[in-house]
């Protein structure tokens, strides 16, 4: 591990001043950054601890606003989240372990890096996300866990966050602060598709700090479903977040996002439109609506199963969003 200096930030201006210096990285709960340091993914010259900043508040004044340093476990247990945002609650409770949720922050969770085994390899292999221009070992190796949407020749990895999938379905906004003031980024667009620059992970600029996440309206009829190889502490093979408005049992509007299938949460916009007027009890009609969003799926050599699995997961999430 490369030697680095460590500082605790007193306030947000101090953080922004620190970020203006190249080689600076931030740490809060540390559940991701410590791994990056050990695995050689990041080698900062200076590490700035932001855990003491006043960004832990959760407020519900018309908009649910969650401070970037709120712990995942605290957000999941908040009365408003528990009653009005079940998709958010469940995405948090199905992430990581209880010990990690007690440490991990909302802002840190959104900045997770892919769990692609080639990116996380102890021995450095060709990986454009770690070493731009070196190639993509994943595309030539085991593609069973990789993307079926939005990938490029440069990178076929997926994003691991459960929370991000729920936020995409909730039409949430990521609030960031930088030298030019506050900026708001749609949760659906916060994570970047790889294109030719897979080493650029999000729309967050190097000199910006996530300060909050805002969700515009309650979503009592919502559900998060996570398919994984084991029930305890595992990343999603495929996940789905569904948020619906209902007239009795009939969908009047829907928002559906998938996880485990792309570089970012993947909104099923065609399915959202087609599901309007469909009953939650009509599985065949729900399946037909969801299938419309898979015409542009591009499975790789080993992950064609994800096309079927993702469709079934989305249908089930809709059925449970009552």
Buried (B, 14 or more C-beta within 10 A) or exposed (E): EEEBEEEEBEEBEBBBBBBEEEEBBBBBBBBBBEBBBEBEBBEBEBBBBBBEBEBBEBEBEEEBBBBBBBBBBBBBBBEBBEEBBBBBBBBBBBBBEEEBBBBBBBBBBBBBBBBBBBBBBEEEBBBBBBEEEEBBBBBEBBBEBBBBBBBBEBBBBBBBBBBBBBBBBBBBBBBBBBEEEEBEBEBBBBBBBBBEBBBBBBBBEEBBBBBBBBBEEBBBBBBBBBBBEEEEEBBBBBBBBBBBBBEEEBBEEBBBBBBBBBBBBBBBEBBBEBBBEBBBEBBEBBBBBBBBBBEEBEBBEEBBEBBEBBBBBBBBBBBBBE
